[in-house]
Amino acid sequence: MSRGIGEFELVQGAIPEWLAVFVAVLTQLGDVWFLSVLVAVVYWTRTDRRDDVAVVAGVTLAGFAFMAALKHVFALPRPDQPLLPAEELPTLIQPLYEATATAAGYGFPSGHALMTTVVYLSLVDLLAIGSRRSRLAGAISIITLVSVSRIALGVHYLVDIVAGVGLGLVFLAVTAALVSSRPSDRATIAFALAVGLGGLNLLVSGVTANALVLAGASLGAFGGWQLVVFGRRLRATDHLSTAAWHLLTRAALAVAALVPLFAALGTFEFFSAGALGGLVGLGVATLLALPFASRSIASGTGSRQ
């Protein structure tokens, strides 16, 4: 039974053929790779709000796992209503269009709609561009454009989009309540949630390459952040005996998260999904911890001059 209500005729009929490639590129604003790069760039550039961006990173990883698990729970197919057959485009453009305008896997809910809602609304208060009202308007505009592009490309029904946005808003509300339960360690809660949902996604989706990579990234993020907190507390402590328990706890949490990633590299073949999950996880851990390690080294060098 189709979930459609005639939305493809309405949306696709309003888009001229020459705009097809533009729509395909526009939809990348909600793709996993773009959202991941966006959050990483904000994390590295907003040095004054890095802890807050770390929370967004944890919520983003948790959102990816939440979305992937939901797709496998509902297991509803995508529509087969392409905006434009790739064969009608010039040969040089066809690979770009096929890579950006097509989608595989299940269709409900829309991952693009869910994740653009989660990420762009989360970043409203963290970007230093314009006023908050203009940033909120920009976030809503991007969410709307990406959502419409998914219908225009024929890879989602309208109900998939509405469900994605709605679930994204609910997910934001729930995660906000969870991370605020421990104001002094919000990022740890966010990354722990990502690890939990990453594990749930493995159970629901099966041990697929995407699920392993996402689980590895979540473990790496959690372990990397524990190293950050460990380093901060170590630098802020005059007497190690008074902070020994906290330091040991952070070290144990970091080891518990990172050891499986190193083990994956040594257990699985190099180009296997398991090894890729370990490699991605260690890369994410490095990405999170490196700015703080670099600052510590720079401070130490400056103090000796």
BELVEN-V850839 format. One record per residue. N is the residue number from 1. RES is the residue in one letter. OMEGA is omega as a letter, one per 30 degrees, with the letter a starting at -180 (999 if undefined). Layout:
BEGIN
((N	RES	OMEGA) (N	RES	OMEGA))
END
This chain:
BEGIN
((1	M	a) (2	S	l) (3	R	a) (4	G	l) (5	I	l) (6	G	a) (7	E	a) (8	F	l) (9	E	a) (10	L	a) (11	V	a) (12	Q	l) (13	G	a) (14	A	a) (15	I	l) (16	P	a) (17	E	a) (18	W	l) (19	L	a) (20	A	a) (21	V	l) (22	F	l) (23	V	l) (24	A	l) (25	V	a) (26	L	a) (27	T	l) (28	Q	l) (29	L	l) (30	G	a) (31	D	a) (32	V	a) (33	W	a) (34	F	l) (35	L	l) (36	S	l) (37	V	l) (38	L	a) (39	V	l) (40	A	l) (41	V	l) (42	V	l) (43	Y	a) (44	W	a) (45	T	l) (46	R	a) (47	T	a) (48	D	a) (49	R	a) (50	R	l) (51	D	l) (52	D	l) (53	V	l) (54	A	l) (55	V	l) (56	V	l) (57	A	l) (58	G	l) (59	V	l) (60	T	l) (61	L	l) (62	A	l) (63	G	l) (64	F	a) (65	A	l) (66	F	a) (67	M	a) (68	A	l) (69	A	l) (70	L	l) (71	K	a) (72	H	l) (73	V	a) (74	F	l) (75	A	l) (76	L	a) (77	P	l) (78	R	l) (79	P	l) (80	D	a) (81	Q	a) (82	P	l) (83	L	a) (84	L	l) (85	P	a) (86	A	a) (87	E	a) (88	E	a) (89	L	l) (90	P	a) (91	T	a) (92	L	a) (93	I	a) (94	Q	l) (95	P	l) (96	L	a) (97	Y	a) (98	E	a) (99	A	a) (100	T	a) (101	A	a) (102	T	a) (103	A	l) (104	A	l) (105	G	a) (106	Y	a) (107	G	a) (108	F	f) (109	P	l) (110	S	l) (111	G	l) (112	H	l) (113	A	a) (114	L	a) (115	M	l) (116	T	l) (117	T	a) (118	V	a) (119	V	a) (120	Y	l) (121	L	l) (122	S	a) (123	L	a) (124	V	a) (125	D	a) (126	L	a) (127	L	a) (128	A	a) (129	I	l) (130	G	l) (131	S	l) (132	R	l) (133	R	l) (134	S	l) (135	R	l) (136	L	l) (137	A	l) (138	G	l) (139	A	l) (140	I	l) (141	S	l) (142	I	l) (143	I	a) (144	T	a) (145	L	l) (146	V	a) (147	S	l) (148	V	a) (149	S	l) (150	R	l) (151	I	a) (152	A	l) (153	L	l) (154	G	a) (155	V	l) (156	H	l) (157	Y	l) (158	L	a) (159	V	l) (160	D	a) (161	I	a) (162	V	l) (163	A	a) (164	G	l) (165	V	l) (166	G	l) (167	L	l) (168	G	l) (169	L	l) (170	V	l) (171	F	l) (172	L	a) (173	A	a) (174	V	a) (175	T	l) (176	A	l) (177	A	a) (178	L	a) (179	V	l) (180	S	l) (181	S	l) (182	R	a) (183	P	a) (184	S	a) (185	D	a) (186	R	a) (187	A	l) (188	T	l) (189	I	a) (190	A	l) (191	F	l) (192	A	l) (193	L	l) (194	A	l) (195	V	a) (196	G	l) (197	L	l) (198	G	l) (199	G	l) (200	L	l) (201	N	l) (202	L	l) (203	L	a) (204	V	a) (205	S	a) (206	G	a) (207	V	l) (208	T	a) (209	A	a) (210	N	a) (211	A	l) (212	L	l) (213	V	a) (214	L	l) (215	A	l) (216	G	l) (217	A	l) (218	S	l) (219	L	l) (220	G	l) (221	A	l) (222	F	a) (223	G	l) (224	G	a) (225	W	l) (226	Q	l) (227	L	l) (228	V	a) (229	V	l) (230	F	a) (231	G	l) (232	R	a) (233	R	l) (234	L	l) (235	R	a) (236	A	a) (237	T	l) (238	D	a) (239	H	a) (240	L	a) (241	S	a) (242	T	a) (243	A	a) (244	A	a) (245	W	l) (246	H	a) (247	L	l) (248	L	l) (249	T	l) (250	R	l) (251	A	a) (252	A	l) (253	L	l) (254	A	l) (255	V	a) (256	A	a) (257	A	a) (258	L	a) (259	V	l) (260	P	a) (261	L	l) (262	F	l) (263	A	l) (264	A	l) (265	L	a) (266	G	a) (267	T	a) (268	F	l) (269	E	a) (270	F	a) (271	F	a) (272	S	l) (273	A	l) (274	G	l) (275	A	l) (276	L	l) (277	G	l) (278	G	a) (279	L	l) (280	V	l) (281	G	l) (282	L	l) (283	G	l) (284	V	l) (285	A	l) (286	T	l) (287	L	a) (288	L	a) (289	A	a) (290	L	l) (291	P	l) (292	F	l) (293	A	l) (294	S	l) (295	R	l) (296	S	l) (297	I	a) (298	A	l) (299	S	l) (300	G	l) (301	T	a) (302	G	a) (303	S	a) (304	R	a) (305	Q	999))
END
